[in-house]
C-alpha cells in the first residue's frame, strides 16, 4: 500500500515538476493539489520532497509556499488521511 502511494506521488511529481531542479513555487502547488486529489497526505508528499531540498533551487521559498498551502487547504494544518470519520 505504501509503495503504491509512493509510486503515485512520484508519478504526480514527474508530471508537475519533472525534476528537482525544475521545482518552482507554482508547480509545487500543483503537485500538492494533485496529491490531495488522490488522497495522498500533502505533508507526506512534502516530507518526501524535503529529503531532496539540497537539489531544489530556492528551497526556502518553496518550503514557505508548502507551509502556506497546507494551512490554506487543511482545516488545521494537520495531516489528511482521506478517511471519513465514522
C-alpha positions in Angstrom: 0.0 0.0 0.0 2.7 2.5 1.0 4.7 1.6 -2.2 1.5 2.3 -4.2 1.1 5.7 -2.6 4.8 6.5 -3.2 4.6 5.4 -6.8 1.5 7.6 -7.4 3.2 10.5 -5.7 6.4 10.1 -7.8 4.2 9.9 -11.0 2.5 13.2 -10.0 5.9 14.7 -9.3 7.1 13.7 -12.8 4.1 15.3 -14.4 4.1 18.5 -12.4 7.7 19.3 -11.6 9.7 16.9 -13.8 12.9 17.3 -11.8 14.3 18.6 -8.6 15.9 21.5 -10.4 12.7 22.4 -12.1 10.7 22.6 -8.9 9.1 26.1 -8.6 6.7 27.8 -6.3 4.0 27.4 -8.9 4.4 23.7 -9.8 4.9 22.7 -6.1 1.3 23.9 -5.5 0.1 21.9 -8.5 2.0 18.8 -7.1 0.4 19.3 -3.7 -3.1 19.8 -5.1 -2.9 16.7 -7.2 -1.6 14.7 -4.3 -4.6 15.9 -2.2 -7.0 14.9 -5.0 -5.6 11.4 -4.9 -6.0 11.4 -1.1 -2.3 11.4 -0.5 -1.3 13.4 2.6 0.3 16.6 1.4 2.6 16.5 4.5 3.8 13.1 3.5 4.5 14.4 0.0 6.3 17.4 1.2 8.4 15.3 3.6 9.5 13.3 0.6 10.3 16.4 -1.4 12.2 17.9 1.6 14.6 14.9 1.5 15.9 16.4 -1.8 15.9 20.0 -0.7 19.6 20.4 -1.4 18.8 19.7 -5.1 16.0 22.3 -5.3 16.9 25.9 -6.1 15.2 28.4 -3.9 14.2 25.8 -1.3 13.4 28.4 1.4 10.7 29.9 -0.9 9.4 26.5 -1.9 9.1 25.4 1.7 7.2 28.6 2.6 4.8 28.0 -0.3 4.2 24.5 1.0 3.5 25.6 4.6 1.1 28.3 3.4 -0.6 25.8 1.1 -1.1 23.3 3.9 -2.6 25.9 6.2 -4.9 27.1 3.4 -6.1 23.6 2.2 -6.4 21.7 5.5 -8.6 22.7 8.4 -5.8 22.8 11.0 -2.6 22.2 9.1 -2.9 18.7 10.3 -2.4 15.6 8.1 -5.3 14.4 6.0 -5.7 10.7 5.6 -8.6 10.7 3.1 -10.8 8.7 5.5 -14.2 9.9 6.6 -14.9 9.8 10.4 -17.3 7.1 11.5 
